[in-house]
Amino acid sequence: MPGNTAARGGRPEKHCRRIVLDSILYLVRGGIAWRQLPAEFPPVGTVYATFVRWIRGGVWHRILDTLRDRLRVRAGRDRCPTAAIIDSQTVPVADTVPRAGTG
């Protein structure tokens, strides 16, 4: 799989992007530390660098938006939501906070 999609040259990727993605998902699902990534996955440095590059490039947000849109359409709803629900929680304040300053 090509490592460069911006047509600026560079060497080919050493590890398939799908395997790198599987590595990231393995870490997230397992809730494990980066250094605990099993040896059958690409090196930790490679996986982490790709993860950070994808965060900075907005890849995860695009994936989330695409999946949400597809699920909404599959459920027979409009792709873009027209309403939102805001949930609030009552939190007790410290005794040192005056009653007039709470709401």
ABEGO torsion letter per residue (X at the ends): XBABAAGAEEBBBABBAAAAAAAAAAAAAAGBBAAABBAABBBAAAAAAAAAAAAAAGAAAAAAAAAAAAAAAAAGBBABBABBBBBBBBBBBBAABBAAABX
